[in-house]
Amino acid sequence: MDSLKALGIRVSLDAEKAISENSITSDELLSLKKTFISPEDLEPILKKREEAKAQEMQAAQAEVSRASDYKPLAKEYSPEFRVHESLDVTGKSRTEGGVADFVSHFQNRFERISSMLRTVGGKYPEADLYGISKLAGQKVRTIIMVSDIRTTKKGNMLLEAEDLTGQFKVVISQRDEEVFDKAKNLVRDDIILLFGKVSQAFLIAEDFEWPDLPVAREKKKAERDLAAVYLSDLHFGSKEFLGDHLARFSEWIKGKGDNPHLAGKVKYLFIAGDIVDGIGIYPNQEKDLTELDIFKQYGMFAKFVEGLPDYIEVVVSPGNHDAVRRADPMPALSKEILGCSVTSIGSPSYFCAENSEHLIYHGTCADGWISTLPHLSYDEPEKVMIECLRRRHLSPIFGGNAIVPEKLDYMIIEKEPDIVHFGHVHKNGYARYRGTTIINSGTFQDTTDFQRRQGHIPTPAKVPIYEFAQDKLRTLDFTR
């Protein structure tokens, strides 16, 4: 009471007793804005407390009622889920990284993408590059790999081209504005179908095509009204890990939040890499970690999984911060290191869930794409994913992203996916491209110092959810 007296406020003896018995604070008394306080003056404070307590009780009762009434639809069904193991490198790596392995790798890539390009229509006869100069004056179609791209003194584009038989030069004239603008998106090691006229020293391009997805294709419909959640870049163990936000998501998926009907549909949770922040991923990383033991980082993830409803199928693919080799393709994380019951697959990997063909890949190739093509940026990761689909290859630029030269190129987009799921760039991004739904699932890590220096603004705790039967994608915000 001395503090009140110092402020010129007097309190009656009866009021002083009531204040003591009800533990009324000085701030509450000051809110009355009175110079003399009687017992009657305390009634608004006590009434406000009773109202707040009643509201808390009502909220608690509503929460209990909701939890007891919550009957998730997904619990009634077994998962319809199958991994296409032949397209996953896990357990199949046979390379030693020698010259012969690189030759086999690129031959495999060229042959398989060539078979896709041969389905493209065209009136010109097909020709190999070997001896093509003998066809001077004729128009041909030829499948080439672009080994180099230069600009001539006249401003035209000059391609160094090769196939399995030989090499030749290709000129793309700036006078043909449509083809020239299209060619600005070419990158080294692109494999394309080229249409043009042969001269003695050059092939003069008239047009070209990437392997691409078909313009239209029939998609199988889902029969069950279920949904999938898409996550990536959780970064357990990082100081910037948003544990409170992920806890909100965990509560929501149990039906404790807005839109419990949608939560009850969730049968699958797909994670596209960077489960943990890792150890030694970059210099002085230890200063950015709350946990320096990699096994304990994965233990934090295991605890998260154990807190999810047991009827949800959790599928995990690795990223460059995880405990696998850094180069693509990445094999699946081992059960021993994950420490929990999930389906562990490689990156990239293919699976079918509820009649929807999925391609999941961490997305490490985005760094190379963004540094190569000026129209790409970290703000729109979906555009990077479209470039991959257009080429039917996740990382065609040799040197743009670390690649292990497996004899089978696992980075080729062999199947036509209904849904493509990337992570890595910590930015949500969505698009539809030729019947394929594109999802970049953001992060549960706050902005790092490196990202601030780069001017990159992540979109943390924004979770994409796809409803199979409705073919509908929505995003829920768990930042609040």
Helices and strands as residue ranges (DSSP letters): H 2-6, E 10-11, H 13-21, H 26-30, E 36-37, G 39-42, H 43-69, G 73-76, E 81-83, G 85-87, H 99-117, G 132-135, E 139-151, E 157-162, E 167-172, H 177-183, E 191-198, E 202-209, E 227-231, H 243-252, H 260-263, E 266-272, G 285-288, H 294-306, E 313-317, H 335-338, E 343-344, E 349-353, E 356-360, H 366-372, H 381-391, E 419-422, E 428-433, E 436-441, H 449-454, E 462-467, E 472-477
